[in-house]
Amino acid sequence: MACGHPQMEFQVFNQLEKIGARPDVFGAYTAADLWTDPHISEQMLGYHLNGDVASASRTTAFIGDSLNWLAAYLDIGPRTGVLDLGCGPGLYTNPLAMLGAQVVGVDFSKRSLHHARSAAPKEGAPPTYIHGNYLDVDIPGTFDLVLMAMCDYCALSPSQRRTLLDRVSSLLRPDGRFVFDVYGLASMRGREETVIYAPELMDGFWSAELYHGFHHTFVYERERVILDRYEIVEATRSRTIYNWLQHFDSSSIEQELNASDFEVIALFGDLTGANLIPDPSEFCVVAGPM
Ligand SMILES: C[S@@+](CC[C@H](N)C(=O)[O-])C[C@H]1O[C@@H](n2cnc3c(N)ncnc32)[C@H](O)[C@@H]1O
Protein backbone atom coordinates (compact mmCIF):
# COMPACT_ATOMS: atom_id res chain seq x y z
CA MET A 1 0.00 0.00 0.00
CA ALA A 2 1.33 3.45 -0.93
CA CYS A 3 1.83 5.97 1.89
CA GLY A 4 1.14 9.73 1.45
CA HIS A 5 3.41 12.50 2.71
CA PRO A 6 3.19 12.24 6.55
CA GLN A 7 3.30 16.03 7.05
CA MET A 8 0.40 16.53 4.66
CA GLU A 9 -1.62 13.73 6.24
CA PHE A 10 -1.07 15.37 9.62
CA GLN A 11 -2.40 18.67 8.24
CA VAL A 12 -5.46 16.98 6.73
CA PHE A 13 -6.06 15.16 10.03
CA ASN A 14 -5.82 18.42 12.00
CA GLN A 15 -8.11 20.20 9.57
CA LEU A 16 -10.74 17.43 9.86
CA GLU A 17 -10.43 17.48 13.66
CA LYS A 18 -11.15 21.23 13.56
CA ILE A 19 -14.07 20.84 11.19
CA GLY A 20 -15.62 18.15 13.40
CA ALA A 21 -15.06 19.86 16.78
CA ARG A 22 -18.15 20.49 18.88
CA PRO A 23 -18.47 24.24 19.62
CA ASP A 24 -19.74 25.79 22.83
CA VAL A 25 -23.43 26.43 22.61
CA PHE A 26 -24.07 29.77 20.85
CA GLY A 27 -20.28 30.14 20.64
CA ALA A 28 -20.35 31.98 17.28
CA TYR A 29 -22.90 34.13 15.45
CA THR A 30 -22.64 34.08 11.66
CA ALA A 31 -26.21 34.93 10.62
CA ALA A 32 -24.96 37.80 8.44
CA ASP A 33 -22.84 35.37 6.39
CA LEU A 34 -25.93 33.27 5.76
CA TRP A 35 -28.17 36.14 4.68
CA THR A 36 -25.86 38.70 3.08
CA ASP A 37 -23.31 36.69 1.07
CA PRO A 38 -23.98 37.68 -2.60
CA HIS A 39 -24.38 34.09 -3.81
CA ILE A 40 -26.28 32.69 -0.81
CA SER A 41 -28.62 35.69 -0.57
CA GLU A 42 -29.59 35.14 -4.20
CA GLN A 43 -30.57 31.52 -3.37
CA MET A 44 -32.40 32.73 -0.27
CA LEU A 45 -34.38 35.32 -2.20
CA GLY A 46 -35.44 32.56 -4.60
CA TYR A 47 -36.73 30.54 -1.62
CA HIS A 48 -38.49 33.59 -0.10
CA LEU A 49 -40.32 34.22 -3.36
CA ASN A 50 -41.29 30.60 -3.99
CA GLY A 51 -44.75 30.74 -2.45
CA ASP A 52 -45.16 26.96 -2.58
CA VAL A 53 -42.42 26.14 -0.06
CA ALA A 54 -42.05 27.15 3.59
CA SER A 55 -38.29 27.59 3.48
CA ALA A 56 -36.88 31.13 3.93
CA SER A 57 -40.45 32.47 4.24
CA ARG A 58 -43.67 30.58 4.75
CA THR A 59 -45.97 29.74 1.85
CA THR A 60 -48.05 32.43 0.15
CA ALA A 61 -51.24 30.83 1.51
CA PHE A 62 -49.90 30.82 5.08
CA ILE A 63 -48.73 34.43 4.88
CA GLY A 64 -52.14 35.48 3.53
CA ASP A 65 -53.88 33.77 6.48
CA SER A 66 -51.34 35.25 8.84
CA LEU A 67 -51.92 38.81 7.58
CA ASN A 68 -55.71 38.38 7.84
CA TRP A 69 -55.40 37.10 11.39
CA LEU A 70 -52.95 39.81 12.51
CA ALA A 71 -55.09 42.54 10.96
CA ALA A 72 -58.24 41.30 12.71
CA TYR A 73 -56.65 40.31 16.05
CA LEU A 74 -54.73 43.57 16.46
CA ASP A 75 -57.14 45.80 14.57
CA ILE A 76 -54.47 46.95 12.14
CA GLY A 77 -55.45 49.92 10.01
CA PRO A 78 -54.54 53.52 9.33
CA ARG A 79 -52.13 54.88 11.94
CA THR A 80 -51.21 51.46 13.38
CA GLY A 81 -47.44 51.49 13.77
CA VAL A 82 -45.82 48.19 12.75
CA LEU A 83 -42.18 47.20 12.99
CA ASP A 84 -41.12 43.99 11.21
CA LEU A 85 -37.76 42.71 12.43
CA GLY A 86 -36.03 40.56 9.80
CA CYS A 87 -38.61 41.62 7.20
CA GLY A 88 -36.82 39.91 4.29
CA PRO A 89 -38.33 40.81 0.90
CA GLY A 90 -41.37 42.49 2.45
CA LEU A 91 -43.92 39.69 2.31
CA TYR A 92 -45.56 41.00 5.50
CA THR A 93 -44.55 44.66 5.41
CA ASN A 94 -45.89 45.60 1.97
CA PRO A 95 -49.40 44.12 2.45
CA LEU A 96 -49.58 45.68 5.95
CA ALA A 97 -48.75 49.08 4.42
CA MET A 98 -51.62 48.54 1.97
CA LEU A 99 -53.95 48.38 4.98
CA GLY A 100 -52.81 51.92 5.76
CA ALA A 101 -50.47 50.92 8.62
CA GLN A 102 -47.26 52.88 9.11
CA VAL A 103 -44.72 50.18 8.60
CA VAL A 104 -40.99 49.93 9.18
CA GLY A 105 -39.03 46.88 8.05
CA VAL A 106 -35.50 46.07 9.19
CA ASP A 107 -33.18 43.56 7.60
CA PHE A 108 -29.47 43.15 6.94
CA SER A 109 -29.94 41.57 3.51
CA LYS A 110 -29.56 44.35 0.92
CA ARG A 111 -30.84 41.99 -1.76
CA SER A 112 -34.08 41.29 0.12
CA LEU A 113 -34.60 44.97 0.93
CA HIS A 114 -34.07 45.87 -2.72
CA HIS A 115 -36.86 43.45 -3.61
CA ALA A 116 -39.06 44.74 -0.77
CA ARG A 117 -38.69 48.34 -1.97
CA SER A 118 -39.36 47.46 -5.58
CA ALA A 119 -42.53 45.55 -4.60
CA ALA A 120 -43.78 48.25 -2.19
CA PRO A 121 -47.24 49.72 -2.82
CA LYS A 122 -47.00 52.83 -4.98
CA GLU A 123 -49.99 54.49 -3.35
CA GLY A 124 -50.43 55.56 0.26
CA ALA A 125 -47.44 55.35 2.54
CA PRO A 126 -44.95 52.64 1.50
CA PRO A 127 -42.96 51.01 4.32
CA THR A 128 -39.72 52.56 5.47
CA TYR A 129 -36.98 50.00 5.04
CA ILE A 130 -33.91 50.15 7.28
CA HIS A 131 -30.79 48.25 6.38
CA GLY A 132 -28.90 46.88 9.38
CA ASN A 133 -28.69 44.42 12.24
CA TYR A 134 -31.91 44.56 14.25
CA LEU A 135 -29.88 44.06 17.43
CA ASP A 136 -28.21 47.46 17.13
CA VAL A 137 -29.35 49.53 14.13
CA ASP A 138 -31.05 52.85 14.91
CA ILE A 139 -34.86 52.45 14.62
CA PRO A 140 -36.75 55.73 15.08
CA GLY A 141 -40.33 55.80 16.40
CA THR A 142 -42.58 53.61 18.52
CA PHE A 143 -44.97 50.88 17.41
CA ASP A 144 -48.23 49.10 18.21
CA LEU A 145 -46.94 45.83 16.78
CA VAL A 146 -43.42 44.48 16.61
CA LEU A 147 -43.41 41.37 14.45
CA MET A 148 -40.70 38.75 14.05
CA ALA A 149 -41.84 35.98 11.72
CA MET A 150 -40.42 32.57 10.86
CA CYS A 151 -38.78 31.68 14.18
CA ASP A 152 -35.91 34.15 13.83
CA TYR A 153 -36.05 34.64 17.60
CA CYS A 154 -34.69 31.09 17.97
CA ALA A 155 -31.53 31.88 16.01
CA LEU A 156 -30.38 34.24 18.78
CA SER A 157 -28.35 33.38 21.86
CA PRO A 158 -29.82 34.03 25.34
CA SER A 159 -27.87 37.28 25.66
CA GLN A 160 -28.88 38.43 22.17
CA ARG A 161 -32.50 37.66 23.02
CA ARG A 162 -32.18 39.82 26.14
CA THR A 163 -30.79 42.64 24.00
CA LEU A 164 -33.61 42.17 21.51
CA LEU A 165 -36.29 42.19 24.22
CA ASP A 166 -34.83 45.39 25.71
CA ARG A 167 -34.96 46.98 22.27
CA VAL A 168 -38.51 45.81 21.63
CA SER A 169 -39.52 47.09 25.05
CA SER A 170 -38.22 50.57 24.20
CA LEU A 171 -39.88 50.51 20.75
CA LEU A 172 -43.36 49.38 21.83
CA ARG A 173 -46.16 51.80 22.67
CA PRO A 174 -47.77 51.17 26.10
CA ASP A 175 -50.44 48.74 24.79
CA GLY A 176 -48.20 47.42 22.03
CA ARG A 177 -47.66 43.76 21.23
CA PHE A 178 -44.59 41.76 20.33
CA VAL A 179 -45.72 38.86 18.11
CA PHE A 180 -43.28 36.14 17.10
CA ASP A 181 -43.07 32.40 16.51
CA VAL A 182 -40.70 29.87 18.06
CA TYR A 183 -39.72 26.22 17.74
CA GLY A 184 -41.34 23.86 20.22
CA LEU A 185 -39.68 20.89 21.86
CA ALA A 186 -41.34 18.42 19.45
CA SER A 187 -39.23 19.72 16.59
CA MET A 188 -36.08 18.78 18.54
CA ARG A 189 -37.15 15.25 19.24
CA GLY A 190 -35.67 12.73 16.85
CA ARG A 191 -32.89 15.08 15.73
CA GLU A 192 -29.60 13.16 15.88
CA GLU A 193 -25.98 14.17 15.75
CA THR A 194 -24.91 13.50 12.18
CA VAL A 195 -22.34 14.55 9.65
CA ILE A 196 -22.75 14.76 5.91
CA TYR A 197 -19.93 15.38 3.50
CA ALA A 198 -20.57 16.18 -0.16
CA PRO A 199 -18.81 18.00 -2.95
CA GLU A 200 -21.11 20.94 -3.87
CA LEU A 201 -23.15 20.20 -0.72
CA MET A 202 -26.81 21.14 -1.31
CA ASP A 203 -26.35 21.41 -5.07
CA GLY A 204 -24.22 24.56 -5.18
CA PHE A 205 -26.29 26.48 -2.61
CA TRP A 206 -23.21 27.73 -0.78
CA SER A 207 -21.03 29.02 -3.62
CA ALA A 208 -20.84 29.52 -7.36
CA GLU A 209 -17.27 28.13 -7.16
CA LEU A 210 -16.31 24.48 -6.72
CA TYR A 211 -16.38 23.52 -3.04
CA HIS A 212 -16.45 20.70 -0.53
CA GLY A 213 -19.14 20.94 2.12
CA PHE A 214 -19.48 19.40 5.58
CA HIS A 215 -22.79 19.63 7.44
CA HIS A 216 -22.61 18.74 11.13
CA THR A 217 -25.67 18.55 13.32
CA PHE A 218 -25.01 18.95 17.06
CA VAL A 219 -27.68 18.38 19.69
CA TYR A 220 -27.44 20.23 23.03
CA GLU A 221 -30.16 18.43 24.99
CA ARG A 222 -29.81 20.33 28.26
CA GLU A 223 -29.87 23.74 26.60
CA ARG A 224 -32.61 22.64 24.12
CA VAL A 225 -30.53 23.82 21.20
CA ILE A 226 -29.72 22.30 17.81
CA LEU A 227 -26.82 23.52 15.73
CA ASP A 228 -26.56 22.93 12.01
CA ARG A 229 -23.04 23.91 11.10
CA TYR A 230 -21.75 24.12 7.55
CA GLU A 231 -18.05 24.15 6.67
CA ILE A 232 -17.60 25.27 3.09
CA VAL A 233 -14.11 24.71 1.71
CA GLU A 234 -13.21 26.34 -1.61
CA ALA A 235 -9.86 26.53 -3.40
CA THR A 236 -9.10 29.99 -2.00
CA ARG A 237 -11.27 30.38 1.09
CA SER A 238 -13.16 28.42 3.68
CA ARG A 239 -16.18 29.51 5.74
CA THR A 240 -18.08 28.20 8.74
CA ILE A 241 -21.78 28.98 9.03
CA TYR A 242 -23.60 28.32 12.30
CA ASN A 243 -27.36 27.93 12.29
CA TRP A 244 -28.52 27.80 15.92
CA LEU A 245 -32.06 26.78 16.84
CA GLN A 246 -33.29 27.37 20.39
CA HIS A 247 -36.42 25.39 21.32
CA PHE A 248 -39.05 26.44 23.86
CA ASP A 249 -42.08 25.23 25.73
CA SER A 250 -44.72 27.57 27.05
CA SER A 251 -43.12 27.89 30.47
CA SER A 252 -39.57 28.52 29.25
CA ILE A 253 -40.68 31.31 26.90
CA GLU A 254 -42.84 32.81 29.62
CA GLN A 255 -39.94 32.79 32.10
CA GLU A 256 -37.65 34.39 29.54
CA LEU A 257 -40.18 37.11 28.70
CA ASN A 258 -40.97 37.82 32.36
CA ALA A 259 -37.25 38.26 33.08
CA SER A 260 -37.29 41.12 30.53
CA ASP A 261 -40.50 42.67 31.93
CA PHE A 262 -42.82 41.24 29.28
CA GLU A 263 -45.90 39.20 29.98
CA VAL A 264 -47.39 36.54 27.76
CA ILE A 265 -50.75 37.82 26.53
CA ALA A 266 -51.61 34.71 24.50
CA LEU A 267 -50.12 31.65 22.85
CA PHE A 268 -51.35 30.32 19.51
CA GLY A 269 -50.53 27.31 17.38
CA ASP A 270 -48.93 29.48 14.71
CA LEU A 271 -48.89 32.94 13.17
CA THR A 272 -52.34 32.42 11.63
CA GLY A 273 -53.88 32.36 15.11
CA ALA A 274 -54.54 28.59 15.06
CA ASN A 275 -55.28 26.92 18.41
CA LEU A 276 -52.23 25.83 20.38
CA ILE A 277 -51.88 22.04 20.42
CA PRO A 278 -50.12 20.07 23.19
CA ASP A 279 -46.40 19.56 22.59
CA PRO A 280 -46.21 21.65 19.40
CA SER A 281 -43.29 21.70 16.98
CA GLU A 282 -43.79 25.46 16.63
CA PHE A 283 -46.02 28.03 18.27
CA CYS A 284 -46.77 31.74 18.25
CA VAL A 285 -46.30 34.12 21.17
CA VAL A 286 -48.12 37.39 21.76
CA ALA A 287 -46.34 39.38 24.45
CA GLY A 288 -46.81 42.84 25.92
CA PRO A 289 -45.00 45.08 28.40
CA MET A 290 -45.72 44.19 32.07
C1 LIG B 1 -36.20 33.31 8.08
S1 LIG B 1 -36.12 34.85 7.25
C2 LIG B 1 -37.74 35.47 7.52
C3 LIG B 1 -38.07 36.67 6.66
C4 LIG B 1 -39.47 37.26 6.90
N1 LIG B 1 -39.72 37.53 8.30
C5 LIG B 1 -40.54 36.33 6.36
O1 LIG B 1 -41.12 35.58 7.16
O2 LIG B 1 -40.76 36.37 5.14
C6 LIG B 1 -35.13 35.80 8.42
C7 LIG B 1 -34.80 37.20 7.93
O3 LIG B 1 -34.18 37.88 8.99
C8 LIG B 1 -33.03 38.57 8.51
N2 LIG B 1 -32.11 38.63 9.65
C9 LIG B 1 -31.62 37.59 10.37
N3 LIG B 1 -30.87 38.03 11.39
C10 LIG B 1 -30.89 39.40 11.31
C11 LIG B 1 -30.30 40.44 12.08
N4 LIG B 1 -29.54 40.17 13.15
N5 LIG B 1 -30.54 41.71 11.72
C12 LIG B 1 -31.31 42.01 10.62
N6 LIG B 1 -31.88 41.07 9.85
C13 LIG B 1 -31.68 39.78 10.20
C14 LIG B 1 -32.55 37.76 7.33
O4 LIG B 1 -31.80 38.54 6.43
C15 LIG B 1 -33.86 37.26 6.75
O5 LIG B 1 -34.36 38.17 5.80
Ligand as a Chemical Component Dictionary entry (heavy atoms), coordinates in Angstrom:
data_LIG
# 
_chem_comp.id                   LIG 
_chem_comp.type                 NON-POLYMER 
_chem_comp.pdbx_formal_charge   0 
_chem_comp.three_letter_code    LIG 
# 
loop_
_chem_comp_atom.comp_id 
_chem_comp_atom.atom_id 
_chem_comp_atom.alt_atom_id 
_chem_comp_atom.type_symbol 
_chem_comp_atom.charge 
_chem_comp_atom.model_Cartn_x 
_chem_comp_atom.model_Cartn_y 
_chem_comp_atom.model_Cartn_z 
_chem_comp_atom.pdbx_ordinal 
LIG C1  C1  C 0  -36.204 33.308 8.085  1  
LIG S1  S1  S 1  -36.116 34.853 7.251  2  
LIG C2  C2  C 0  -37.740 35.472 7.519  3  
LIG C3  C3  C 0  -38.071 36.667 6.656  4  
LIG C4  C4  C 0  -39.472 37.261 6.900  5  
LIG N1  N1  N 0  -39.717 37.533 8.305  6  
LIG C5  C5  C 0  -40.536 36.334 6.360  7  
LIG O1  O1  O 0  -41.115 35.578 7.163  8  
LIG O2  O2  O -1 -40.765 36.374 5.143  9  
LIG C6  C6  C 0  -35.130 35.795 8.423  10 
LIG C7  C7  C 0  -34.802 37.202 7.928  11 
LIG O3  O3  O 0  -34.179 37.883 8.990  12 
LIG C8  C8  C 0  -33.033 38.565 8.511  13 
LIG N2  N2  N 0  -32.110 38.628 9.648  14 
LIG C9  C9  C 0  -31.616 37.586 10.372 15 
LIG N3  N3  N 0  -30.867 38.033 11.390 16 
LIG C10 C10 C 0  -30.890 39.402 11.310 17 
LIG C11 C11 C 0  -30.305 40.437 12.080 18 
LIG N4  N4  N 0  -29.538 40.165 13.150 19 
LIG N5  N5  N 0  -30.545 41.711 11.719 20 
LIG C12 C12 C 0  -31.308 42.011 10.625 21 
LIG N6  N6  N 0  -31.884 41.066 9.855  22 
LIG C13 C13 C 0  -31.682 39.777 10.199 23 
LIG C14 C14 C 0  -32.547 37.758 7.328  24 
LIG O4  O4  O 0  -31.800 38.538 6.428  25 
LIG C15 C15 C 0  -33.864 37.265 6.748  26 
LIG O5  O5  O 0  -34.361 38.171 5.800  27 
# 
loop_
_chem_comp_bond.comp_id 
_chem_comp_bond.atom_id_1 
_chem_comp_bond.atom_id_2 
_chem_comp_bond.value_order 
_chem_comp_bond.pdbx_ordinal 
LIG C1  S1  SING 1  
LIG S1  C2  SING 2  
LIG S1  C6  SING 3  
LIG C2  C3  SING 4  
LIG C3  C4  SING 5  
LIG C4  N1  SING 6  
LIG C4  C5  SING 7  
LIG C5  O1  DOUB 8  
LIG C5  O2  SING 9  
LIG C6  C7  SING 10 
LIG C7  O3  SING 11 
LIG C7  C15 SING 12 
LIG O3  C8  SING 13 
LIG C8  N2  SING 14 
LIG C8  C14 SING 15 
LIG N2  C9  SING 16 
LIG N2  C13 SING 17 
LIG C9  N3  DOUB 18 
LIG N3  C10 SING 19 
LIG C10 C11 SING 20 
LIG C10 C13 DOUB 21 
LIG C11 N4  SING 22 
LIG C11 N5  DOUB 23 
LIG N5  C12 SING 24 
LIG C12 N6  DOUB 25 
LIG N6  C13 SING 26 
LIG C14 O4  SING 27 
LIG C14 C15 SING 28 
LIG C15 O5  SING 29 
# 
